[in-house]
Amino acid sequence: MKQSLIILVFFISVNMIAQSGIYVYEPNNIDGTKIKWTLTLKDDGTFLYHFLRDLSAISKPNTEENYYAKGTWKADGKIVVLYTNPLDDLNEQYTLNLNNSKARYIAKSPRDKLDKVVKTALRFYESETFHIKGLELFKIE
């Protein structure tokens, strides 16, 4: 019984470590504006989220918007769930509530022997924050 419990804890830990890291999406905008989403999943089960929108190219210089979120995350197989505690994680700087935002972990299967390239990513499929749903962030290797 002890051995099976140790093996289970080991696999859960390895799964979380594999999914931790920095995920980014920064599209090329033809109008010169800059938009960047960054999600950092830390090994200790916490996350930091940053959304940057720089409108200096089409507006006044140094017109920049920043939105932040923080909280905890858990992995359940290929699903990553973000949790934000309104009492502890929300303040003047961290204003976004990403509680119960769910993303699917996307990676190339180890059984896939083809030469196709599959970027490791997180694709959000459920969120109460409207601009998160459908967002795909790519892992920085």
N, C-alpha and C positions, 0 to 999 in steps of 0.2 A: 504494500500500500504506500509506504514511504517513497519507494522508488518511482512509482507512477506519479505521485504528487510532485516530486522533484523534476521529473521529465516534463510534466505539464507546465510548471513554473519556468523551466528553461525555454520551452518553445514560445511561451507568451513573451518572455523577455527578449528573445531573439527577434520575434516579429515586431515588437515595438522599436527596437534599435534599428532594424532595417528600414522602418518607415520614418524615423526621425531624420532631421536634416533641414535644409533651407530650400523652399519652393518659391519660384519667381515666375511672373508673367509680365513682360514688357513689350507691348505691340509697337510696331513702327507706324506712327501717324503721319500722314502726308502733309498735315497743316503745321507740323513742327511742335505740336504739344507733346508733352511727355506724361505717360501714365504708367504706373508700376505697382503691382501687387506683390507683397512679400509675406510669406508665412514661414515662421521658424518653429519647427517641432523639436523640442529639447528632449534629451534622453531621460530627464527626471519627470516627464509627463506634463510639462507646462508648454505653453505656446505663446508666441508674440506675432501679431499681425500688423502690417503697415500698408496703407494705401496712400500713394502719392499721385497728385495731379498737378503738373506744372503748366500753367497757361500763359507763360511769359511770351511765347512766340506769337500769340494772337491777342494779347491783352497788355496791360501795364507790366513793366519789368518786375520781376520777383513776385509774380502772382502765383502762389503755390498753396495747395490745400493738402493737409496731412490728416489722416484718420488712423487711430490706433485701437487695438484690442489685445487683451491678454486673458489667460485662463489656463485650464487644464485640457488634456486630450487623452483619449483612450482608443486603442486599436482592438477591433473585434474581427479577426480574419483580415479581409481586404477593405474593411470599412473603418474610417477614422472619424471619430465624433469629437467635436469641440464643445467644451463646457465653459460658460462664463458665470461666475457668481456675482450677482449685482451688488452685493454688500462689500465684497473684497476686491473685485476686479475692475469695477467701473469707478472712474474719478474724472477730474478735469482733463487729464491727458488721454486716458483710455476710455473713449466714449462709445465705441461700437460694442453691441451685445451680440456675440456670435453663438450664444447658447443653443445647443442641439443642432448645430450645423453639421451636416454629414457629407463626407467625401469618400469616393472609392479610390483605393490605391491601385495604380496602373503600372505594371512592370512586365518586362519580357519573361515569359515562362521559361524556367530552366530546361523544360523538355523541348522547347522550340529550337531546332537545330538549323533553321534557315538564317540567312545573313541579313534579314530585314532588321532595321533599327527601330526600337520602341523606346521612346524617352520615358523615363520614370516620372510619374506625375500623380497629382491628386486632382480629381474632377468632382466638384461639389454638385450634388444632386438634390439636396434639401437644405433650406436655410430660411429663417424668419427675416433675415436681412436681404432685401430684394436684389441687390447687385452681386451677391455671392453665388446664388443658384446658377449653375451652368458654367461657372468659372473653372478653368483648368490651369493649374500652376505646375511648372516643370521643376524637377529637382536639380539643384546645382551639384554636380559631381565633384 
